[in-house]
Amino acid sequence: MLSFIFLASLFVTATEPETKKLPVNIYKPEAENIFSELRADNSCLPSFEVFSVAYKGYNNLKADTHELTRNILTVIDFSLSSNEKRMWVIDLKEKKVLFNDLVAHGRNSGNEFARKFSNIPETNMSSIGFYVTGKTYHGKHGLSMFLHGKDKGFNDNAKKRAIVLHGADYVSQSFIKKYGRLGRSYGCPSVPMTIYKDLIHTIADGTCIFIYYPDVNFFEKSEVLFSSVK
């Protein structure tokens, strides 16, 4: 019975995740200083709780791998409405928010709000956790970018699932005005056509992306947060 529960927690499937307030021991003290400097620039920011988790994972990835090449952190908060600008691209060195815009979730993750997540192919759901950005390429969505999921059991099937970052015309204020919510992808974090090229060129090839949702299993088992990245 215990082994079944453990396996179920690794493969976050179509069930709605159990949520709770994040554990205090997640926070890195220096995150508060950086957050204050960003706030002093009058920038729109994610919550400090979400930023501090993203910052800890970023630092763990930087220490445990050689994959991060620049001090850029992208934070996506899928606990928020898709009608909100819930993506932030932050230059940690310059203490600046480079982008703050809309981002879509997978069509089977929910309508206006994402509520279900999966690491399993063909579920058309989003996957939470930490990613390292890969190379760019030109595909059916034009300029796109590979994503390498670093959280085993939560997003490490990103390549197998063809989860990439690309632009989409359903990620726009005009779509929200017409349909009452943002459009949805097949699981990719798709972004507005107005920014996708600049965004991809800014974060491609060796930066960190954190897709957040307050899921109990993730905060108990994330290999990145517990600094066991291989």
C-alpha positions as CSV (number, residue, x, y, z in Angstrom):
1,M,0.0,0.0,0.0
2,L,2.8,2.4,0.9
3,S,4.6,1.7,-2.4
4,F,1.5,2.5,-4.3
5,I,1.1,5.8,-2.5
6,F,4.8,6.6,-3.2
7,L,4.4,5.8,-6.9
8,A,1.3,7.9,-7.2
9,S,3.1,10.9,-5.7
10,L,5.8,10.6,-8.3
11,F,3.4,10.6,-11.3
12,V,1.2,13.6,-10.7
13,T,-1.8,12.6,-12.7
14,A,-5.3,13.8,-13.4
15,T,-6.2,14.1,-9.7
16,E,-6.3,17.6,-8.2
17,P,-3.1,18.0,-6.1
18,E,-3.5,18.4,-2.3
19,T,-2.3,21.9,-1.4
20,K,-1.0,23.6,1.7
21,K,1.1,26.6,2.8
22,L,4.7,26.2,1.9
23,P,7.1,25.0,4.6
24,V,9.2,27.7,6.2
25,N,12.4,25.8,5.7
26,I,12.1,26.3,1.9
27,Y,13.1,30.0,2.2
28,K,16.6,31.3,1.6
29,P,17.3,34.4,3.6
30,E,19.1,36.2,0.8
31,A,16.0,36.0,-1.3
32,E,14.4,38.7,0.8
33,N,17.2,41.2,0.0
34,I,16.9,40.5,-3.8
35,F,13.1,40.8,-3.6
36,S,13.3,44.1,-1.8
37,E,15.7,45.5,-4.5
38,L,13.3,44.3,-7.2
39,R,10.3,45.9,-5.4
40,A,12.2,49.2,-5.1
41,D,12.3,49.3,-8.9
42,N,8.5,49.5,-8.8
43,S,8.3,46.2,-10.7
44,C,5.3,44.0,-10.7
45,L,6.5,40.8,-8.9
46,P,5.4,37.3,-7.9
47,S,4.6,36.8,-4.3
48,F,7.6,36.6,-2.0
49,E,6.7,33.1,-1.0
50,V,6.8,31.9,-4.7
51,F,9.9,33.9,-5.5
52,S,11.8,32.5,-2.5
53,V,11.1,28.9,-3.5
54,A,12.1,29.7,-7.1
55,Y,15.3,31.3,-5.9
56,K,16.3,28.3,-3.7
57,G,15.8,25.9,-6.6
58,Y,17.8,28.2,-8.9
59,N,20.7,28.2,-6.4
60,N,20.6,24.4,-6.0
61,L,20.6,23.9,-9.8
62,K,23.5,26.3,-10.1
63,A,25.5,24.5,-7.4
64,D,24.7,21.0,-8.4
65,T,25.0,21.2,-12.2
66,H,26.9,23.2,-14.8
67,E,23.8,23.8,-16.9
68,L,22.9,27.3,-15.8
69,T,25.0,29.8,-17.8
70,R,23.3,33.1,-16.8
71,N,21.7,34.7,-13.8
72,I,18.2,34.8,-15.2
73,L,15.2,33.2,-13.4
74,T,11.8,32.8,-14.9
75,V,8.9,32.3,-12.5
76,I,5.5,31.0,-13.6
77,D,2.7,31.0,-11.0
78,F,0.0,28.5,-12.0
79,S,-2.0,29.1,-8.8
80,L,-3.1,32.4,-10.4
81,S,-5.8,33.0,-13.0
82,S,-4.7,32.6,-16.6
83,N,-6.2,36.1,-17.1
84,E,-3.4,37.5,-15.0
85,K,0.2,38.2,-16.0
86,R,1.6,35.3,-14.1
87,M,5.0,35.0,-15.7
88,W,8.1,37.0,-14.6
89,V,11.6,36.9,-16.2
90,I,14.0,38.3,-13.6
91,D,17.6,39.3,-14.1
92,L,19.1,38.4,-10.7
93,K,22.4,40.2,-11.4
94,E,20.9,43.5,-12.4
95,K,17.9,43.2,-10.1
96,K,15.4,43.9,-12.9
97,V,12.2,42.3,-14.2
98,L,12.7,41.8,-17.9
99,F,9.3,40.5,-18.8
100,N,6.0,40.2,-17.0
101,D,3.2,38.8,-19.1
102,L,0.6,36.1,-19.8
103,V,1.4,32.4,-20.1
104,A,-0.9,29.5,-21.0
105,H,-1.4,26.2,-19.2
106,G,-2.4,22.8,-20.7
107,R,-6.0,22.3,-21.8
108,N,-6.5,19.4,-19.4
109,S,-5.0,21.2,-16.5
110,G,-8.1,23.4,-16.2
111,N,-10.0,26.3,-17.8
112,E,-9.3,29.7,-16.3
113,F,-7.3,28.2,-13.5
114,A,-4.9,25.3,-13.7
115,R,-5.8,22.6,-11.1
116,K,-4.4,19.3,-12.5
117,F,-0.9,18.5,-13.6
118,S,0.9,15.5,-15.1
119,N,4.3,14.2,-16.2
120,I,2.7,11.5,-18.4
121,P,2.7,11.7,-22.2
122,E,-0.5,12.6,-24.1
123,T,-2.3,14.0,-21.0
124,N,-2.3,17.5,-22.4
125,M,-1.6,18.9,-18.9
126,S,1.1,21.2,-17.6
127,S,4.0,20.0,-15.5
128,I,5.2,21.9,-12.4
129,G,8.7,22.1,-11.2
130,F,12.2,23.4,-12.2
131,Y,13.4,23.4,-15.8
132,V,16.6,24.4,-17.5
133,T,16.1,26.1,-20.9
134,G,17.6,24.4,-24.0
135,K,18.4,25.3,-27.6
136,T,16.1,27.2,-29.9
137,Y,14.6,25.6,-33.0
138,H,12.1,26.4,-35.7
139,G,9.0,24.1,-35.7
140,K,5.3,24.3,-36.3
141,H,5.0,27.2,-33.9
142,G,7.9,29.1,-35.5
143,L,10.8,30.0,-33.1
144,S,10.6,27.6,-30.1
145,M,12.8,26.5,-27.2
146,F,13.4,23.1,-25.7
147,L,12.8,22.7,-22.0
148,H,14.7,20.2,-19.8
149,G,12.7,19.1,-16.7
150,K,14.9,18.6,-13.7
151,D,12.3,17.3,-11.1
152,K,12.0,13.6,-11.4
153,G,8.4,12.4,-11.5
154,F,7.1,15.9,-12.0
155,N,8.5,17.2,-15.3
156,D,11.4,15.0,-16.4
157,N,9.3,13.7,-19.3
158,A,9.3,17.1,-20.9
159,K,11.3,16.0,-23.9
160,K,9.2,12.8,-24.4
161,R,6.1,14.9,-24.1
162,A,7.4,17.6,-26.5
163,I,6.9,20.2,-23.8
164,V,8.6,23.4,-25.2
165,L,8.2,27.1,-25.0
166,H,6.6,28.8,-28.0
167,G,4.4,31.7,-29.0
168,A,0.6,31.3,-29.5
169,D,-2.1,33.7,-30.8
170,Y,-4.5,32.4,-28.1
171,V,-2.2,34.0,-25.4
172,S,-3.5,37.6,-25.6
173,Q,-5.8,40.1,-24.0
174,S,-8.0,40.0,-27.1
175,F,-8.6,36.2,-26.5
176,I,-9.4,36.8,-22.9
177,K,-11.9,39.6,-23.9
178,K,-13.6,37.3,-26.3
179,Y,-13.7,34.0,-24.3
180,G,-13.4,35.1,-20.7
181,R,-10.1,33.3,-20.2
182,L,-6.8,32.7,-21.9
183,G,-6.4,29.9,-24.5
184,R,-4.7,26.7,-23.5
185,S,-1.9,24.6,-24.9
186,Y,-1.2,20.8,-25.1
187,G,0.9,21.2,-22.0
188,C,3.5,23.8,-23.1
189,P,3.9,27.1,-21.4
190,S,3.0,29.1,-24.4
191,V,3.5,32.9,-24.4
192,P,2.2,36.0,-26.4
193,M,3.2,36.4,-30.0
194,T,4.1,40.0,-29.1
195,I,7.0,38.9,-27.0
196,Y,7.9,35.3,-27.8
197,K,10.9,36.0,-30.0
198,D,12.5,38.5,-27.6
199,L,11.6,36.3,-24.6
200,I,13.1,33.1,-26.1
201,H,16.3,34.8,-27.2
202,T,16.6,36.2,-23.7
203,I,16.2,33.0,-21.7
204,A,17.4,30.2,-24.1
205,D,20.3,27.9,-23.5
206,G,21.0,27.7,-19.8
207,T,18.6,29.6,-17.7
208,C,16.2,28.5,-15.0
209,I,12.4,28.3,-15.2
210,F,10.2,27.4,-12.2
211,I,6.5,26.5,-12.7
212,Y,4.8,26.9,-9.3
213,Y,1.7,25.3,-7.8
214,P,1.3,24.7,-4.1
215,D,1.3,20.9,-4.4
216,V,2.1,18.9,-1.2
217,N,3.8,16.1,-3.1
218,F,6.1,18.5,-5.0
219,F,7.2,20.3,-1.8
220,E,8.0,17.0,-0.1
221,K,9.8,15.3,-3.0
222,S,11.3,17.8,-5.4
223,E,14.8,16.7,-6.1
224,V,15.8,20.3,-7.0
225,L,14.5,21.8,-3.8
226,F,16.3,19.1,-1.8
227,S,19.5,19.6,-3.8
228,S,19.7,16.0,-5.2
229,V,19.8,16.9,-8.9
230,K,21.8,14.4,-11.0
